[in-house]
């Protein structure tokens, strides 16, 4: 995998965190440097750490998970997609629309984790890919 592929993957992974952080910034009535820095640090640190955590977990359990990892990925994406469709049909976010943004550390933590789960999965895939290619070269 070359540098171009890595850059494209990183840009794709960062888009969800970028859009959530922009929406959080737009919901602030008064912009301040402290809020922006804290929000950026939460999302940036999680986007940087999750692929590394995924890689270490993936390299540790690659032999165990390689036989059914595609089914786990399918299941997770099906659950997330199903939940999104149910929320779209139900609606229910109207009460949130007028809410002013505040720096709630618990909310920032959950949003940072939620937007970097895909980065964790990419780290696991990179580890599994490395293990797969090293096993093929030994054969």
LINQUICOR-V197624 format. One record per backbone hydrogen bond with DSSP energy under -0.5 kcal/mol. CO is the residue of the C=O (numbers start at 1). NH is the residue of the N-H. Records with the same first field share a line. If there is no record, write none. Layout:
CO->NH  NH
This chain:
2->6
3->7
4->8
5->9
6->10
7->11
8->12
9->13
10->14
11->15
13->17
14->18
15->19
16->20
17->21
18->22
19->23
20->24
21->25
22->26
23->27
25->28
27->101
32->36
33->37
34->38
35->39
36->40
37->41
38->42
39->43
40->44
41->45
42->46
43->47
44->48
45->49
46->50
48->52
49->53
50->54
51->55
52->56
53->57
54->58
55->59
56->60
57->61
58->62
61->65
62->66
65->68  69
68->71  72
69->73
70->74
71->75
72->76
73->77
74->78
75->79
76->80
77->81
78->82
79->83
80->84
81->85
82->86
83->87
84->88
85->89
86->90
87->91
93->96  97
94->97
96->99
102->104
103->105
104->108
105->109
106->110
107->111
108->112
109->113
110->114
111->115
112->116
113->116  117
114->117
116->120
117->121
118->122
119->123
120->124
121->125
122->126
123->127
124->128
125->129
126->130
127->131
128->132
129->133
130->134
131->135
132->136
133->137
134->138
135->139
